[in-house]
Amino acid sequence: MTRTPDVSWFPPCRAEATPPPALDAEAIQLFCLPHAGAGASAYRDWPVMLAPGIEAIPVQLPGRENRHREPALHSASELVAELRGPLAGRAGRDFALFGHSMGALLCYELAHVLSALGKPPRHLFVSGLGAPHLPPAGPRLHDLPDDELLAVITKLEGTSPEVLAQPELVQLLLPLFRADLEVWETYIPHRGPLQVPITAMGGRHDPGVSLDMLSAWGSLTSADFHLAVFDGGHFYHHAAPDDVAAVLEERLRESSPVPADAEQYDHRTRA
């Protein structure tokens, strides 16, 4: 049984003291899924970062921010089963998906599932993650001892030093990071290629995701594929938001809605 869409999945998330751009009924919706350990606020500036006509919609996963009382889920199949109903209900005729790191994996699965439901996205943006069919590039992280996992989180530079300096906040965040890392590290790909255009995005100096790993996403679509590389590391998009916005806008202008019957292969999910 899937949940009906409500504000907990798509919380209002606007840049502080900045009015959101005016949107019309024909706006392209861009659903944005966060990286491991993060919530919808990771995209708090995106509603004003993107050009008019593109509506950034952050997605809130269980266990974080306004959903902190809910347990975090530990597998991609569980998360996709929870997300597909709300996303299908919230998405209009013309929408795209963006996900960073773990969020990219979820967006890839959702692109398949929504296509099977007759609502394919017009474009899939996968950021900061190698193609999911590649062998693991490093050791498992989700079952590391607390101090070693905290060292990994610190090295990625995606969590503010102010948060990491507060032991009580760290103890709240570590179980969420573990759950999200488990989502990625236990994922088993079993899909055929999408018929949705894919743009893979990443930082030139990301220590964990090489350009070859990003390029491998091209084998997972029968439609157009683009690779966009930016200066920076794993969280390149924090340092170069204007460059990221330019790529998103260009690809969305070039693409067009995918036919609803685009999914031609086995539609089974693991949910």
C-alpha positions in Angstrom: 0.0 0.0 0.0 1.4 3.4 -1.0 1.0 6.6 0.8 -1.0 9.5 -0.6 1.0 12.6 -1.3 1.2 15.1 1.5 3.4 18.0 2.6 5.7 15.7 4.6 7.1 14.3 1.3 7.4 17.7 -0.4 7.9 20.3 2.3 8.0 24.0 1.2 11.7 24.8 0.9 12.5 28.3 -0.1 15.7 30.4 0.1 15.5 32.7 3.2 14.4 36.2 2.5 14.2 35.6 -1.2 10.8 35.3 -2.9 10.4 32.2 -5.2 10.2 32.8 -8.9 6.8 33.1 -10.5 5.7 29.8 -12.0 3.2 29.0 -14.6 1.0 26.0 -15.1 3.5 24.8 -17.8 6.5 24.8 -15.6 8.8 21.7 -15.6 8.9 20.1 -12.2 12.3 19.0 -11.0 12.1 16.6 -8.1 15.3 16.7 -6.1 16.4 13.8 -3.9 19.2 14.3 -1.3 22.5 12.6 -0.6 23.1 10.2 2.3 22.3 11.8 5.7 20.7 14.9 4.2 17.1 16.2 4.0 15.1 18.4 1.7 16.9 21.5 3.0 19.9 20.5 0.9 18.0 22.1 -2.0 16.7 25.2 -0.1 18.2 27.6 -2.6 17.2 25.7 -5.8 13.7 27.3 -6.2 15.5 30.6 -6.9 18.6 29.2 -8.5 16.8 27.8 -11.5 15.2 29.9 -14.3 11.5 30.7 -14.3 9.6 27.9 -15.8 11.4 25.2 -13.8 10.0 24.3 -10.4 12.4 22.7 -8.0 10.6 20.4 -5.6 12.8 18.9 -2.8 11.8 15.5 -1.6 11.9 14.6 2.1 12.8 11.1 3.0 11.7 9.4 6.2 13.9 9.9 9.3 15.0 13.5 8.6 14.0 17.1 9.3 10.2 17.4 9.5 10.0 13.5 9.3 12.6 12.9 12.0 10.2 10.8 14.1 9.8 8.2 11.4 12.4 5.4 11.1 14.9 5.7 8.3 14.6 2.9 5.7 17.5 0.6 4.9 17.0 -0.5 1.3 16.3 1.0 -2.1 13.3 -1.2 -2.6 11.7 0.0 0.6 12.3 3.7 -0.2 11.1 3.4 -3.8 8.0 1.5 -2.7 7.3 4.5 -0.3 8.1 7.2 -2.9 6.4 5.9 -6.0 2.8 6.7 -4.9 3.5 10.2 -3.7 5.7 11.1 -6.7 3.2 9.8 -9.2 0.5 11.8 -7.5 2.5 15.0 -7.2 4.1 14.9 -10.7 2.4 16.7 -13.5 2.7 15.9 -17.2 6.2 17.4 -17.5 8.8 16.5 -14.8 12.4 15.5 -14.3 14.4 13.9 -11.5 17.7 15.0 -9.9 19.5 13.1 -7.3 22.9 13.5 -5.7 24.9 10.4 -4.5 22.4 8.1 -2.8 19.7 10.3 -4.2 20.9 9.5 -7.7 20.4 5.8 -7.1 16.9 6.4 -5.9 16.1 8.6 -8.9 17.3 5.9 -11.3 15.0 3.3 -9.7 12.1 5.8 -9.6 12.6 6.6 -13.3 12.1 2.9 -14.1 9.1 2.5 -11.7 7.4 5.8 -12.8 7.9 4.8 -16.5 6.2 1.5 -15.8 3.3 3.4 -14.3 2.9 5.4 -17.5 4.6 8.6 -16.1 8.2 8.6 -17.3 10.4 11.7 -16.5 11.6 13.8 -19.3 15.1 13.7 -18.0 17.2 12.0 -15.3 20.0 13.8 -13.7 22.4 11.6 -11.7 25.1 13.4 -9.6 28.1 12.3 -7.6 27.6 8.6 -8.1 29.1 6.0 -10.4 26.7 3.8 -12.5 25.0 1.3 -10.2 26.0 -1.8 -12.2 29.7 -1.2 -11.6 31.5 -3.3 -8.9 32.0 -1.6 -5.5 34.8 0.9 -5.6 35.8 0.6 -2.0 35.1 -1.1 1.4 31.6 -1.2 2.9 31.0 1.8 5.1 27.6 1.4 6.8 28.9 -1.1 9.4 32.1 0.7 10.3 32.6 1.7 14.0 31.3 5.1 14.9 34.6 6.8 14.9 35.7 5.4 11.5 32.3 6.3 10.0 32.5 9.8 11.4 36.0 10.2 9.8 34.5 9.2 6.4 31.7 11.8 6.8 34.1 14.5 7.8 36.4 13.8 4.8 33.5 14.1 2.4 32.9 17.7 3.6 29.2 17.5 3.1 28.3 18.1 6.8 29.1 21.4 8.4 31.9 21.4 11.0 29.6 23.1 13.4 27.3 20.1 13.3 30.1 17.6 13.6 31.5 19.4 16.6 28.3 18.7 18.6 28.4 15.1 20.0 24.6 15.0 20.5 23.9 15.9 16.9 26.5 13.4 15.7 24.7 10.7 17.6 21.5 11.6 15.9 23.0 11.7 12.5 25.1 8.5 12.5 22.2 6.1 12.4 20.7 8.0 9.5 24.0 7.9 7.6 24.3 4.2 8.3 20.8 3.6 6.9 21.5 5.6 3.8 24.8 4.0 3.1 23.2 0.6 3.5 20.7 1.6 0.8 23.5 2.0 -1.6 25.8 -0.8 -0.5 23.1 -3.5 -0.5 21.6 -2.4 -3.8 21.4 -5.0 -6.6 20.7 -3.6 -10.1 18.4 -5.7 -12.2 17.0 -3.3 -14.7 17.2 -3.0 -18.5 18.1 0.3 -20.1 15.9 3.3 -19.6 14.3 5.1 -22.6 14.8 8.4 -20.7 17.7 10.8 -21.4 20.4 10.8 -18.7 22.9 13.5 -17.7 25.6 12.3 -15.3 27.2 15.1 -13.3 30.2 15.2 -11.0 33.2 16.9 -9.6 36.5 16.6 -11.4 38.3 16.0 -8.0 35.8 13.7 -6.3 38.0 11.1 -4.6 35.3 8.4 -4.8 33.7 8.8 -8.2 35.9 8.9 -11.3 34.9 10.3 -14.7 34.9 6.7 -16.0 32.4 5.7 -13.3 30.2 8.7 -14.3 30.5 7.9 -18.0 29.2 4.3 -17.4 25.7 5.7 -16.9 25.6 6.1 -20.6 25.1 2.3 -21.0 21.9 2.5 -18.9 19.8 4.5 -21.4 18.8 4.0 -25.0 18.1 7.7 -25.2 20.6 10.7 -25.2 23.4 10.7 -22.6 25.5 13.6 -21.5 28.4 14.0 -19.1 28.9 17.2 -17.2 32.0 17.7 -15.2 32.7 20.6 -12.8 35.6 21.8 -10.7 35.4 20.6 -7.2 35.0 17.4 -5.2 32.0 15.3 -4.2 29.9 18.3 -3.3 30.9 20.3 -6.3 27.3 21.6 -6.7 27.6 23.6 -3.5 30.5 25.6 -4.8 29.3 26.2 -8.4 25.5 26.5 -8.2 25.2 28.8 -11.3 27.2 26.4 -13.5 25.0 23.5 -12.3 21.8 25.5 -13.0 23.0 26.3 -16.5 23.5 22.6 -17.3 20.1 21.6 -15.8 18.3 24.4 -17.7 20.1 23.5 -21.0 19.3 19.8 -20.8 15.7 20.5 -19.8 15.2 22.9 -22.8 16.7 20.3 -25.2 14.7 17.4 -23.9 11.0 16.7 -24.4 8.4 14.6 -22.5 9.0 10.8 -22.9 6.1 8.9 -24.3 4.1 7.2 -21.6 4.6 3.7 -23.2 8.4 4.0 -23.2 8.9 1.2 -20.8 9.2 -1.9 -22.9 10.8 -4.5 -20.7 10.1 -6.3 -17.4 8.3 -3.9 -15.0 8.7 -5.9 -11.9 10.0 -4.1 -8.8 11.5 -5.4 -5.7 9.0 -3.5 -3.5 
